[in-house]
Amino acid sequence: KYVERAKEARKQGNAAEAQEYINKALQIDNTNPEAWWAKLGMLTSDFNIEYKEQLYTPEELECKNLALRYADDIQAETYSSVLEEYERGTNELVAAKYWNELDEAYEKEIRGFADRDYVSAIKPKQLEGAVESYRKTSEKILRFTNDDKKEEVQNLFSSLFRYRDVFNQLIMK
């Protein structure tokens, strides 16, 4: 009953009252997966996909784990489906940010290489620094890339770094 009251309070825009009902539900039965799921929903704004480098706070992670631990098979399947979509969408937003950073660095470098004075003044450390910056950004992208695309992205970066090694050697000659 308290979980249902919490849902109703949330619909009416009363987050504090909803939180009270969830807390009461968990005091009565801390193995109630619906209460843990409702609390997680409140903490994540109903699994709203947004930019978050840390996917779950410690409190959200606890709610997620307890909801899944106490869920029956049907609940677990439903929860897992929602979580998968939430995690995928959130990670894609973060990965997109780092792809943009990589693109901007690349474009800046291309503009620099179009300037003869810039090219003649390049030092090996600059080229190594650019590659290291690419490498760090690529690691961040990989961290937020979904498993089904990781291999493709790793191959892309492997090709980029091989290309850059050859390119750097040619520039320095």
C-alpha positions in Angstrom: 0.0 0.0 0.0 2.8 2.4 0.8 4.5 1.9 -2.5 1.2 2.6 -4.3 0.7 5.7 -2.1 4.3 6.8 -3.0 3.5 6.5 -6.7 0.3 8.5 -6.3 2.2 11.2 -4.3 4.8 11.4 -7.1 2.1 11.8 -9.7 0.8 14.7 -7.8 4.3 16.2 -7.6 4.8 15.6 -3.9 8.3 14.1 -3.8 8.8 14.5 -0.1 5.6 12.6 0.7 6.5 9.9 -1.8 9.8 9.5 -0.1 8.1 9.1 3.2 5.9 6.4 1.9 8.8 4.5 0.4 10.7 4.7 3.6 7.7 3.3 5.5 7.4 0.5 3.0 11.0 -0.4 3.5 10.8 -0.2 7.3 7.9 -2.8 7.1 9.7 -5.0 4.6 13.2 -4.2 3.4 13.0 -7.1 1.0 10.2 -5.5 -1.1 11.6 -5.2 -4.6 8.9 -2.8 -5.7 9.8 -0.4 -2.9 13.5 -0.5 -3.9 12.6 -0.1 -7.5 10.3 2.9 -6.7 13.1 4.5 -4.7 15.5 4.0 -7.6 13.0 5.5 -9.9 12.8 8.6 -7.7 16.5 8.9 -7.5 17.0 8.7 -11.3 14.0 10.8 -12.2 12.2 7.8 -13.6 15.3 6.6 -15.4 15.7 9.8 -17.3 18.6 9.5 -19.7 21.0 12.4 -19.1 24.7 13.1 -19.1 26.2 11.3 -16.1 29.9 10.3 -15.9 29.1 8.2 -12.9 26.1 6.1 -13.9 24.8 5.4 -10.4 25.4 7.1 -7.1 26.1 4.7 -4.2 22.5 5.1 -3.0 21.2 4.4 -6.5 23.4 1.4 -6.9 22.2 0.0 -3.6 18.6 0.4 -4.6 19.3 -1.2 -8.0 21.0 -4.2 -6.5 18.4 -4.8 -3.8 15.5 -4.4 -6.3 17.1 -7.0 -8.5 18.0 -9.3 -5.6 14.5 -9.5 -4.2 12.6 -9.4 -7.5 10.8 -12.4 -8.8 11.6 -13.6 -12.3 9.1 -11.4 -14.1 10.1 -8.3 -12.1 13.8 -9.0 -12.7 13.2 -9.2 -16.4 11.2 -6.0 -16.5 13.7 -4.2 -14.2 16.7 -5.4 -16.3 15.1 -4.2 -19.5 14.6 -0.7 -18.1 18.1 -0.6 -16.6 19.7 -1.8 -19.9 17.9 1.0 -21.8 18.8 3.6 -19.2 22.4 2.5 -19.0 22.9 2.3 -22.7 21.3 5.8 -23.3 23.2 7.5 -20.6 26.5 5.9 -21.7 25.9 6.9 -25.3 25.5 10.6 -24.2 28.8 10.5 -22.4 30.6 8.7 -25.2 29.2 11.3 -27.7 30.7 14.1 -25.6 34.1 12.5 -25.9 33.7 11.8 -29.6 33.1 15.5 -30.0 36.2 16.3 -28.0 38.2 14.0 -30.2 36.7 15.6 -33.4 37.5 19.1 -32.1 41.1 18.1 -31.3 41.5 16.5 -34.8 40.0 19.6 -36.5 42.3 21.9 -34.6 45.3 19.8 -35.6 44.2 19.7 -39.2 44.0 23.6 -39.2 47.5 23.7 -37.7 49.0 21.4 -40.3 47.6 23.7 -43.0 49.9 26.4 -41.7 53.5 26.0 -43.1 55.0 27.9 -40.1 53.2 25.6 -37.7 54.5 22.5 -39.5 58.1 23.8 -39.6 58.0 24.6 -35.9 56.6 21.2 -34.8 58.5 19.3 -32.2 58.3 15.6 -31.5 56.9 16.2 -28.1 54.0 18.1 -29.6 53.1 15.2 -31.8 53.5 12.7 -28.9 51.3 14.9 -26.8 48.6 15.0 -29.4 48.7 11.2 -29.7 48.6 10.8 -26.0 45.6 13.2 -25.8 43.9 11.1 -28.5 44.7 7.9 -26.5 43.2 9.3 -23.3 40.1 10.4 -25.0 39.7 7.1 -26.8 40.0 5.3 -23.4 37.1 7.4 -22.1 35.1 6.7 -25.2 35.7 3.0 -24.8 34.7 3.1 -21.1 31.3 4.5 -22.1 30.8 2.4 -25.3 28.3 -0.5 -25.1 29.8 -4.0 -25.2 28.2 -4.7 -28.7 30.3 -1.8 -30.2 33.5 -2.0 -28.2 35.4 -4.2 -30.7 34.5 -2.0 -33.6 35.6 1.1 -31.7 38.8 -0.5 -30.5 39.7 -1.4 -34.1 39.0 2.1 -35.2 41.4 3.5 -32.6 44.0 0.9 -33.4 43.9 2.1 -37.0 44.0 5.7 -35.9 47.1 5.2 -33.8 48.9 3.2 -36.5 48.2 6.0 -38.9 49.4 8.6 -36.5 52.6 6.8 -35.9 53.4 6.8 -39.6 52.1 10.4 -40.0 54.3 11.6 -37.1 57.4 10.0 -38.6 56.7 11.6 -42.0 56.2 15.0 -40.5 59.4 14.9 -38.5 61.3 13.9 -41.7 
